[in-house]
Structure formats: C-alpha cells, structure tokens
Amino acid sequence: MRNLQRGDVLSQADCYVTLWLPTATCEKSRTKTVRNSNNPVWNETFYYRIQSQVKNVLELTVCDEDFATRDDHLLSVLFDTAKLPLERTVLLCFKPDPKATEELEVEFRLETTSGPHEAIATNGVLVCRELCCLEVEVAEKQQQKSKKELSLTVKGSFEGTRDIALGPEGVVSPAGPSRFHYIKYAEPTLDVMLPKKRQYHPWTCKFSTETGSPVVMLNSLPMGRKTTIAEEKRFDLNVKAENWNEDLDMRFGFSLCSEEMNFLWKRKRYVANALKNVFHLQQDLQPCEVPVVAIITTGGGLKSMTGLYGSLQALKKLNLLDCITYISGLSGTTWTMASLYRDAYWSQKDLDWHIGEAQKQATKCKMSCFSMDRMKYYNKQLCQRKKDGYRTSFIDLWGLMIEYLLNDGKDPHKLSEQRAAVCEGQNPLPIYVSVCVRDNYSTHDFKEWVEFTPYEVGLLKYGAFIRTENFGSEFFMGRMLKKLPESRICYLQGMWSSIFSVNLLQIWGISHSSEDFWKRWTQDRIEDVDEDPVLPTRPHELRTRTYTPPGPLSNALRGALTDRFSVAQHHNFLKGYQLHNNYLENEHFCRWKDTVLDTRPNQLMQNPNHLGMIDAGFFINTSSAPLLRPQREVDVFIYLSYTTGSHSSTLDKTCKYYSEQQIPFPKISLSDEEKKNLKECYLFQDPDSPRCPIVIFLPLVNDTFREYKAPGVKRSCSEMEGGQLDLTSRTSPYRMFSVRYSDENYRRLLNLSEYNILNNSQVIMQALQMAMQRKRQNMC
C-alpha cells in the first residue's frame, strides 16, 4: 500500500489486508499487521483453487488495527479474477481515487491445476458443484463417568456445527447423525473441539491457531475409507468421506415444467371450443391458432377478494371463462383463488355457491378471532409448525388469522392439492406471486419475483424451481437434505398478503415522490476504478470497484428505515449455489436483473439460511411478472385492478418497470384528465411489436354503474341508491384494512365488478379476435 491517506489522526496506520473469495473457501484470510506505516509492505502469498466456470470475485480489504476500538475499514477492492491471463504473472495497482496518489499493489498469477476436472451442472446462471458427505463416528473404549461434549464444525457445509454428547449411558447425538455435506473443492476442513486431555492421530491433523483444537483437511482423506483422526483412552474419533452423487431435487432451467406443458396441451381444447362457441366459428381452431389469455390482478384486501368473484362471475356469464389459460394473484385475490381451487371443477359450475360462501365469511363478525380459544389454537398450531422445522414469525400468526377470517374452521388444504383442479385442463392454471427481499435493503434496491403454482415454486431470475410440496424443506446445492411437511395454504396466504411487512421507507415513498432521501441513506457506496495496467475486458467480466462501508449513523438510519415489522421466513432452496462466470450475459437473468446486488455476486449468493418473502404489493401491486416469462407466450392480459390507491399509478409503474427490463409490454397513454376520471375499460397494444401482449385494463371504478344496474338497463329512482359506492374516501367501507362488510356493501361491490366486465364485453371480444388474427398471421 502506498501513500495511505486515511487512518488514525495522531499516528500512522497499523495496516493489514483481509482476502475473501467465498467461491473458493468460506474462510477469510488475512496478512500480518504492519505497524506505524502509511506505506506498508506485506509480501505474503495466498493460494486459492477456483472453478473457472464460476464467477470468482476476490475482495481485498485494507484495515487499520485498533486496540481500544473497532478496526477501521479503510478500503475494499472487488476484483473479478476472470480478467487474469493464464500462466502469466500480473502486477496490478488499484487506485480508489484517480486524483490521489494512494494505491494498493497486488500481484496475481493464474495457473491451470492438475488432477481430475470437477463435474458441474449449470443453467447458465447458477452453478451446481460436486458434493461430498463426511460421516463422523465416535467409538467408545470405556464408559464415561460424566457428561462431556464434542463439537464438530465444517464451515460452509449444510450442517455447519454438530455437537455429540458423551455420557454414562453412551454416545448421544441429539442433532441426529453426525454427517456433513460440503462442496468438494472449497478447501473444506473439519474443526474438532475435544473434551479435556487430547491425543491426536498424527496423519491428518493440524491445529487451529485460534483454539488449539485439531483441524482435519478433508481433501487429504482417502475417499470411502474410515480414518481415525483423534485417539483418546476413552474413545476414538473416526471419519469417512464419500462423494455425494445423489440426483438434484430441483429443476434447473428456464423452460416450463413437464406438468405445465401437459396442462397447456389439455387446456387448449377447452379454450378452442369456447372461442368457437363465442364467435360462432364454422371450423375448429388449430392448436397454433389458440391464443393464450391470462387474468392478472392487483391486491386490495377484502375488496380485491370480492371484486375477483364478481369479475369471474361476469366472465362465466359471457362464456369467456373457458377462454382463460392462467389466473395470477397476489394479496387479497389469492384468497379468492385458494378458495375456488378447493373445488376441482369450479369453473365448470355456477359460481353462486362460492360467492355465497365468500359473502358469509366477509360479513361475519371477526371479534372472536381474538378469543381465548382462538389464541390457544394459534399457539398450538405455531408450536406444531416450529416442531415441524419451520421458523415462525408474526406472518404465520397472520396466516392463521386469515384462515379464521375466510373459513368456519381449520383449513387443511395445501397448494399441491390444487393439481386436481388442473389435471384435465378443466380450470385455468393458478399462479400466486410474492417477492423475495433482503434485510437492510428497500424493495427499490432488492426484490426478486417468486411464483407459486400447484406444480412448482421458483425464483424467475435464477431458473431454479422445486416441487410445491417441497417448499419449506431444507436444500443444499440442489439436493433436499431435510424434508419438512408441506405448509397448509393459510401460511402461504399470510405470506402472499403480508400487510405487516411494511417499513418506514415504504411509508416515506407513499408520502414523498423524491428518491434522494432513501438513496442517500440506504444505498451502498460503490464506485468503478481502473487497475494499472488496464487488463483486456470481455462482456461478462465485472469492472473493478471500490466499496466504502457506511458510517455508524448511516448504518443505524438504514437499519431503521429498511427494517420490516415481520417477514415470512422459509428455508433457502438456493443455498450452496454459485453464479456462472457469464451469468450477467445470460438473457434469462438479464430479464429480471434489477437489484443493486446483481453485479455483486459474493453478496447476491451469500446464501442466507432463510429467504424473506413479502406481499408483492410492497413493490408493484401487480401479479403479472410470472406471466411475462416468454415461455408462457401470453397473447392477451385481462388486467383487473382492485387497488385502493390510484389505478393509473399502479399501471404506470408496471409499464415503466417492464420498459426498463426490456420486457414487451404496451405503452400506456392516459391524459391527466383521464387519470382523474377513469373509464371502466381500456385496450392497450403495440401493433408494431408482435411479441407484445394485448392488455385490457379494467379498473374497479364506479362510472356508468351509477345509472345502470345492467348493461343498457337504467336504474329506476328507487334503485339509484344501489349504484352509489364510495370506493376511495377514508371513510369508505371498502378501505384497505376493512375485514368486514355489511351484506348490502358486499353485494354492491360484487355487482359493480360484475357489471364493469359485462358492460365492456365488446372490448374483450375485440382483443380476443385480434389475438386470433395475430396467431393466423404468424402461421403464414
């Protein structure tokens, strides 16, 4: 380090450097400390074995060691090792400020390793590496007089640390069998903390400089053979390492799963037959002529739940329900969907019974939700959920409360059971939407779309999908290592409509349009820098950058602003994965690349044990994202907006977001006057882009319904009151947090949402005809 300008005011710096390359090892390395020098020289060499198909970013951090206070973080450099030429020594200087003389000098050499090549699996974004399994066995020689404990740690493994109790009654391992699953080529070590006096097997053990306990280099063990690594008079410690060649329990790709492809083939017959009847076609439609029509919704609590029932009722009366291939929902509309899909043939029947049941739940008194009996029930269910292996939060309690609000008793229904409702293509395929978030980041800075279907749960950006019944189970490197019981759907509903995941930054964004405040106090300070000499660059390589950590005040304020009251926590099924070296050039990843961590692979794949998921309405109040996967080839969106806020604002945000992501979506052109006085229906399209879907926008507004009780049927004087609905004021019975409607208010809202569809049926018909025409043109 030359010309160090930062450090202690009264003395020169006491510097050391830490090196972190998490794709090669989970251990951080550090140099010695050079005392009282602003030009420290370390002359230390560090070796890493890296996988060339993985994005390897080395983080070099210069620190000033302090005895009385926390060490000062002076400088961090993030360097992509893919820039290095092979078999050549390169001396690089990193200058955090081009105008300053301060610089960090590092010498690199990249060499090809000998030995067998690692067998990896990849989808171009994620890399699945080879796993090994270590079995640890304690062989007792004599019975213990008192209880003692062995502590075993394999850093970076799925299990982490396991404790084995030794006592008068023999070996007891309360955490289950002592097995560790770890990445084979990540410099794995076994740290052993033995009780009292120790004798060690000399063949494989070295000693930790921190604890004095034995450390076993796992790659030095003979594969498949039991080896004694520690010997005592009372017991021996034996280990055996084996390759873990189990098949992946995760679908690794961006295509649709085979079950959904099969559903689409079956559903096309329903859609083709429905279109033939609606438009009185003389000939059957060919499969390639059948458009894919999807319903997308916004959230809005009980209002959106009731509104969706009315909209579906109208589509049923128009004989258009069988023309729909997908229904996607978030927040309150998931309540409607979850209820309907308990009936395997709901769309083939009259909806009056379902609507009546929903009315009974929407209008019942909710006070008993807080009765002592209900509290005991909640506690019992949460204890059982924790016993099953889940991390519980207030969101789970909210899910149990939703269960009571929408049902008369316990709802045993599970999402995977909804397969019975789509097995013959008899109903549209339901898709439930959530977003994954991170601590200390706003949804502006970090959010990732998650989709739930009866078949799979997956993160769109990574092309990683697991079976729905396995969501919540524990995975490592694509293998399911601990199966948990599938969650009842009420727990998922709590997550899909988690109104308690709001934070101060969300409230600030609602009340202020300026983004300067949250950018200043919540975003990381990262700047591009040039290395000297400048290395040749390729598209997939990352720029070298410096990172400046936030100060104590900024850190505290950031935490306060981004902290959420409660977030649904589920085991991270991406745990262990690493990013492909070319992931930033992958078209599928780029489609959803919109977080501040996307170009920081070490942080993006930091692999927290749990994924935090919240209501997608905390980002953009729309369920459209999964349906814009190009593999689904949606031709027409029926956009049903039930939001309590501005309908046009949500639509504008949706349009802007997809434009920034370069995802085909029609431009929205509404004047300020139109936004203030929205009509019941709009049709948006882009005639110049055949890949762009047609969007029918149906905001829940009270327009002609005031004077007409049915399309073309005027209200009499005595019926005028039935058309008066207050949808927007603070005293509206339909406000966001309302959990109970009167029978009259429920029927009015239901009738309004039904009327708006019926009154604009011609626009829907027009869009369907346009989609069929496009299909025919594409055939030609």
N, C-alpha and C positions, 0 to 999 in steps of 0.2 A: 504494500500500500504506500502510495507516495502523496506527500503534501496534504495529509489529513487535516481538514479544517474544522472538524467537529469533534467534540469530546468535552472533557472537564474544563471548566473555566480557569481553575487555579493550577492545573498541572497538565502535562502531556498525557496522551491516551495510553491505556493498558489494553491493547487490542488482541482479539482472537477472531477466528473465522469459523463459522459452522457451515457444514455442507449437507444438503438434504436432497437425495434423489430417490423418492419413495417408490418409483417403479422398479428399482434395483434392490433396495433394502429398506426396512422400516426404521432402521437405526440412523440417527443423526450423528455425523462425525464432527469433530472439532480439532482445531490446531491447538498448540500451546499458546499461552498468553505472553506477548512481548510487552515488557514494562517500559513506561515512560518514553514512548517514541511515537512521533507523528509520521514516521517512515518505516513501519515495521516490516521485517522480512521473516517469513516462516520456513521456507524451504522444506515443506512436508509434502509427501506424496500419498494419494488416496486412490484405491482401486475399486472399480465397480464393474460387475458383469451385467450388461444391459441387453435387452431383447430389441433388435433393430426394427421390428415391426410395431413397437410400442413408442408412443410419444414420451421421450425422456427429457425432462426439463430439470436441470440442476439449479438449485437455489443456493447462492453463496451469500452469507450474511456476515457483515463485519460488525462486531460488538465491542463496546468499551466496558471492561470488567470493573465493577464497583463492589467494595466490601460492605458498605453500610446500606446501600440502596440497590434496587434492581438494575441489572446491567443495561447500559444504554444501547439501543439498536441504532447504529449509525447508517447502515446502507445494506440493501438487499439487491442482488442482481439475479434475474431469471434468464437462464441461458439454455437454448434448445440445442442439445448435443447432435441433432441431425445435421447441423451446419458443418460439423467437423469432417475434414477429408480423412480417408482411410490410410493407415500406415504412414502418417506424417505428423511430426511434432509441430504444434502451432502455439505461438506465444501471443496472447491477446491482452489488450489493455481496455478496461471498461471505464468510461468517463461519465459519471452521473450528471455532470453539467458541462456542456461543451465549452463554456466560457471560463471555467475554473481549471486549475492545474491538478486537482485531486483525481487520482485514478487507482484502480485495482488491477494488478497484473497477475494473470493466471496462465499456466502452461498446460496444454492438453495433448493427449495422444490417444487416438482411437485405433484399436487393433482387432483383428479377427481372432476369435477364440478357437481353440481346438476342442475336440470332443463331439459328442452327438448333438445334432440340432434339436431344439425344443419344438415339440409338436403343439401348435396353437390352432385355435379356431377363431375366426373373426367374421364380422358382417361389414367390415369397412369402417366402423365407428368404434365398437368395443372389441377388445381382445380377451379371449379366454385362454389362460395359460395352464401349463401342466401342474397337477396337484399331487402331493404325497400325503400319506397318512402315517403318523407316528403313534405306535402303541407303547404305553409305559406300564410296566408291571412291577409291583413290589413283592419280592419273595421273602417271606418271613423266615428267619432262622430260629428265633426264640420269641416267646410271648412277651409283650410289653407290660411293664408294671404300671405305667401311667400313660395318659393320652398325649401323643405327640403329632405334629403335623409336618407333612412335606408340601412344599409349594413348588409347582412346576409351571414354567412360562415359556411359550413360543410366541414371540412378538410377531404380529402380523397374521397370526393364524386365526381360524374361525373361532376357536375356543378361547384363545388368549391365555388365561391363567386357570389352572385347576389345583385344588387342594386335596390331598389324600391324608386322611386321619389314621393314625396308628394307635391302637389301644389294647387293653387287656383282652378284648374279645376278637382281636384280629384286625385286618385291614378293612377300613370302611371308606368308601368314596361317595359322599352324598351327592356330588355333582354328576354322577353317572360314570361310565367307563372312561379311563384316562386315555383319550385319543385326541390327537391334534391334526387338523387338516391345514396344510400350508402350501404356499407356492414353492415349487421345487427349486427354481433358480433365483431365489430372492435372498441369498445368504442367510438361510434360516438357522437359528440357534435355539437350543433348549437350556434355559436358565433353571438351575435346581437349587432350592433353598432347603438344606438338610437340617435335621434337629441335632443340636449339641455337637459332640465329637464326630469327626468325619474321617473316613479313609476313602480315597478315591482310586478308581481304576485308572492307570496311567495312560491307557491307549488313546482315549478321545477327549479327555477333559483338559480345559484350561480354566483359569479363574477370572471372575469378573473383577475389574479394578474398583467397582463401586461397592460390591457387597462381600467380596471374598468367596462367594459361592461358586461351585463348578458350572462351567458353560460348555455345552456339547455342540460342536459344529455338525449339524445334521447331514450335510452333504458328504461328510467324511465317513458316515456309517455305511457298512455293506448292506445293500438293499435286500430285503426279505430274510435277513438273518438276525436272530436275537443276540443282543450285545449287552454285557454288563458295564454300566458306566459309573457305578458307585457301589462300594462294598463296606458294610459295617458288620459288627459281630451279631447284630440283631436282625439285619435284613440286607438283601441285595436289591439294587435298582437296575432293572433290565428294560431295554428299549428295542423296538423293531420298526424300521421304516420301510414302507412299501409304496409303489406307485399307485395312485388312486385313479383308476381308469373307468369309473362309473360314467354312464351317459349323462348328457345335460338334461336337466329337468326344466329347462327354459327354452322357449322358441326364440331363435336367434336370427332375426331378419325383418325386413320391412314389408313383405308381402302379407296378404290376408291369410289367416289360418284356414286349414282344410275344411273345418266345420262351417266357417262363414261362407266359403266358396260354395259349399254344398247347399247352404241355406239360400244363397243368391240364385242358384240354378232353380231351386224349387219355388222361390218367391216370384220369379219372373212369370211363371204360369198364372199365378193369381193376378199379377199386375197386367199382363197381356189380356187376360179375359175381362178384367174390369174396364180397361181402356176401350176394348172392343164394344162393350155394352154401353159405356158412357157416350162414346162418339158414334155409335151405330155403324161401326166399320163392317164392310161386307166380307173382308178377309181377315184371317188371324194374323196377328203381328209376329214377325220372325223374332227370335231371341235378341238379335242385334238391333232391332228396331225399338225395343222396350226401354224407355228412359228410366233412370234411377231417380226417384223422388224421395226427398228426406224432409222431415219436420225438425226444425231446430227451435229452441225455446230460450227464454230468459227466466231468471229466478224472480221471486217476489212473495215467498211465504205462502200463506193460505190463499192469497189472491191468485198466484200462478197455478196452484193446485186446482182451484175451482175453474179458472179460466181454461186450462187444458181440457178438462172434462167437457166444457161447452164447445170448444173447438173440435174435438174429436167427434162429439155428437153431431155437429153440423156436417163434417166430412162423411160421416156414416149416412146421414140423410141424403147427401148428394151422390152416394155410391162411389165416393172417391177414396174411402179409407183403404180399400184393397189396392189402390194405386200407389200406396206409400211403401217404401222398402225399409226405411230407417226412421226411428224416432230417437232423438237425443235430448237429454235433460240435465239440468243442474238445479240445486237448491229445491224450491217448492215443487217444481214439476217432476222431480224424482219421486215425490210422494205419490203422485197420480200413477206414474209408471209402475212403481213397485206394487201398488195395489192391483192394478189391472192385470199384470203378468202373473199373478197367482192363479188366474183363470187361463187355462191353456188355449181357449178358443174365444177370448173376449171380443175380438174384432169381428167375429162371425155372428155375434149375437146382438140383440138390442142392448144399449148401454144404460137403460133406465135403472136397472137394479144396482149397477155400480155407482151411478150418480146418486141414487137414494141412500146407499150406504155411506158415501162420502158426505152427503148432507147431514146425516145423523151424527157423524163424527165432528163435522165442522161446527155444528150448532149446540153440541152438548156442553155442559158446564165442566170447566177444566180444573176447578179448585181442588178436587180430590187427587189431582196429580201430586199434591204436596202433603197428602195424608200420611199418617204414621205407617199404615200398612204398605203404602207405595214406597216410602222411604226404606222400609225393611226389605222390600222386593228389590229396589235398586241396589242396595248394599249387597244383598245375596248374589245378584247377577254380576256385579262388578268383582266381587271376591272370586266367583267362579271363573270369570274371564281372566283375572290375574293368575289364577291357578292353572288355567289352560296355557299360559305362557305369553299372554299379551301385556303390553304396557298400557295401563289405563290412564285416562285423563278426563277432564270435565266434558270433553266431546262425547265420550262413551255414555256419561250420565245424560247428556242432551239426547243421545240416540234412544235411550230407554224412555225418556220423556216423550219423544216423538212417537214411539211405539204406543204409549198410552193415548196420546192425542189423536191417533189415527186408527186405533183398534179398540175393541172391547176387552181384549185380554192379551196374553203373551202371543207374539207372532213368531212362529218357528221358521218362517220362510227364509231361504237362502238364495243368493243371486244365481248360483249354478243351477238351481232347480227351475229357473226360467227357461232352460233349454227345452223343456217340454212344450213351451208356448211357441217355439220356433222350429221344432224338429221337422215339421211338414211344410214349412214356409207359410203357415196359416196366419201369422201376425207379422207386422214389421219387426225388425231386429232392434231391441232397445240398447242404447249406449248412454251410459252415465258418465259425467265429466267432473273432474277435480283438477286442482293444480298442486304441485309439489313445491314447497318453499323451504328456505333455509333460515336459521337463526341469524340475527344481525344483518339481514338483508330485507329491503322492502320488496313488494311484488313488482315494482318498476324495475328493480335490479335483478331479481332472481325469481323465476317461476317456470315450471315445466309441466306441460299438459299430460294428464294421466286419463286413460279411458278404461271403462269397465263395461264388459259385455257378459252375457251368460257363459261365454266360452273362455275369455281371457281378460287379464288385467295387464296393461302395458304402458310404458313411457314412450311417447311417439318419437322423441328426438333420438333415442338410442336404439330403436328396433329391438327392444327386449320385452318379451311377453311371457307371462306364466299362466298356468291354468287357474281359473277363477277360484276353484275350491282350495288352491294352494296359497292364495293371497293371505299374507299374515304369517305364513310359515317362514322358517329361517333358511336362507340360501347363502352359499359361498361359492364364488366362481361358477355360477350357473347350476350348481348341484343343490338339491334340497337336503339339508343335513338334519333338520328337525321339523317334523310335520306337526302343525297345530290344527285343532278343529276349525272348520270354516266358520267365519263370523255369521251370526244372524243378520239379516238385512237391516235391522234397525240401527246397528252400529255403523253400517255404511251410510245410512241416511243421515246420521248425526254428522258424519264427515262431509257428505255432499252438500249439506245445508248448515254448515258450522258458523252460525251468526256470531259466535263468541270468539272468532279468530281475528277480530278487528284489532288494529293497533293505532297509536297516536298519529302515525304518518298517514294512515288511511283517512282518519278524521280531518287531518290538515288538508289532504288532497281534495276532500269534498268541499271544504270551505274556502280554499285558495287555489287559484289557477296557476300560480308561479311554481316552478320546479326548482328554483335556485336554492331555496332553503334546504330541502332534503338532499339535493346534490352536494351542497357544501358540507353537511354534517353526517351524511351516511355513506357516501361513496368512497371506495378505496382510491388512494393516490398512487397511480401507476403511470410511468412515462417511458416512451421509447427512447433508447440510447443506441449509439453506434459503437461497435467494437473496432479496435485498431490492431491489425489491419482489417479492413472490411472483407468479410467472407462472402463468396458467391451465395446467392439465395435462390430458393425454389419456392413455388407457390405454397407448399404445405408446411414450410418452416416458419416458426414464430420469430418475430422481432425480439431482439434482446431488450429487456426492460428493467427499470429500477422500481422498487416498491418502497414507499415511505409509510411506516405504520402511523396510525392516528395517535394523537396525544391523549393523556388521561381524560381531559374534559370532553374531547370529541368522541372518545370511546364510550364514556358514560352516557352522553347525549344520544349517540347512535343506538346504544342498547335500549334506552328508554323509549325512543321513537319507534323502533322496529319490533320491540317485544310484543308478542300477542298473548292475550289472556289465556287462550288454550288452543292447542293444535292436535289433530288426530295423529297418533304415532303408530306406525306399522313397520315391522322388520324390513330392512332394506334388501330387496331381492337383487340389487346390483352390486352387493358387497363383494369385493375382491377384484372386480373387473378393472381393466386399464384401457386407456384410449389408444386407438390405432395411430400410427405416425402420420397418416394422411387424413385424419378424421375431419379436419377443417375444410377439406376439399370434397368431402362426401356430400352429394346433393341431398340426401335424406336428412343428414344432420343440419345442413345449412338451411333447410326449410323451416326448422324450428329454433335456429340459433338466435337467441335474443336475450341472453343473460350476461351480466358483467363477468361471469366466471368462464364463459365459453372458450376464451383464449388463455385460460389459466388451468391447464389440465390437472396439476397437482391438487388444486382446491376443488375442481369440478368432480374429480374422482376420489375425494378424500374419504369416501366410504363411511359415512356415519352409520351407526348400527341401526338407526331408525329413519324412515322417511317421514317428513312432516307434511300432511296434506290438509288442504282447506277448501272451502267453497270457492268454485271458480269465479263467482260473482265478485270476489275481492280483487280480481284483476280486470277482466272484461265480462260483463254479465251476458254471456252467450255460451251455448253448448255446441257451437259449430265446428270447433277445431278438429275433432276426430273425423268429421265427415268431409273435411278438405284434404284428407290423405288421398293422393292421386289414385291409389289402388282401388278406392271405392267408387270412383268415376260418377259422382253425383251430378245429375243434369239440372235438377230443379230443387231449390230450397223453399220451403214454406216456413217463413220466419215469423214465429208467433211471439210477440213481445208483451209481457205482462209486468214489466218493471214498474216499481213505484216511482222512480225518478223519471228523467227525461228519456222518452223512447228514441228520439233522434240522436241524443248524445251517445247512447249505447251503440246505435247503428254506426255513427261516425267513427267511434273508437274501433269498432270491429273492422270497418273498411280501411281505416288508417293502418291498423296493425297488419292486416293481410297484404296491404300495399308495400309496407316496409319489409315484409318477409318474402315479397315477390311471389305470393300465392294468388292464383287467379280468383278475383272477386270483383263484381261490377262496381263502378264508381257511383257514389251516392250524390245526387244533385237535388237538394231541397233548399229553397229560399228561406230566409229568416222568418218570413211571414208564415210559410208552410210549417216550419218547425214549431211555431207558436200555436197553430191551429191545424193539427194533423188530420188527414183524412183516414178512413178506415183501411185503405189498401193502396199499395204502390207496387209497381213492377219495375225492376231494375235488370238491365242486361248489358252486355258488351257485344254488339254484332260483329265486331272485328276480331274477336277472340273466341274461337270455337271451344276452347278449353275452359272458358269462364262460365260458371253456372248461372242460370236464371234465378233471380231472387224475388219472391213475392213477400213483401213486407206488410204484416198485419198487426199494427199496434192496437192495444186494447184501449180505444178511445170511445167516448160517448158522443157520436156525431148524429147521424140520421136516426139512431135508435130512440132519440128523444121524442120523435114524432111518429115513428113507425114501429109497430110491435112485431111485424114480419115484413120481409121484402115486398114492397108495393101495397102493404096493408096499413093504413093510417090508424092511429090511436083515436079513440073517442075521447070526449072531455073527461069522462070518469077514469080512463086508462092512462091519462097523461102522467100521473104520479109514478107509474111503473117504469117510466123511461128516465126518471131523474136519479142519476147516480153520481155521487161525489167521489171521484177517483183520486184526487190529487191533494186536497187540503189536509192540514194537520189533524183535523177532527174527523177525517174520512173513516168510515167503518172498515175500509179496505187498506189501511196503512200497514206498513211492513211487519210490525210486531204484533198485529192483531191475531189472536189464536181462537177467537170465537165470533161467528156471525149469527145474526138472527136468521130465521127461516126466510124471511122476506128478502133480506140483503143477499143471502146465498142464491136464491132463485133469480134475483135481478142480475147479479154478476154472471151467473150461468147463462141466462137468456141473452145478455149483451154479447158475450164471447161467441155464442152460437150464431146470433144474428149477424155479426160482422163477417163471419165466414159465408153464410148463406147469401148475404146482400152483395158479396163480391165474387160470387161463384164464376162469373164470366171471365174475370181476370185469371183465376186459377185455371179454368179451361183453356184460355188463350195460351198460358205458359206451357201447359202440357202439350198442346198442339205444336207450339214452337219447338219443344224438345223432341217430339217425334219427327218433325221435319228435319231437324239437325241430324238425327240418327240416320234417316234415309239418305241425306246428302253425304254423310260420312261413308255410307256403304258404297256410294258411287265413286 
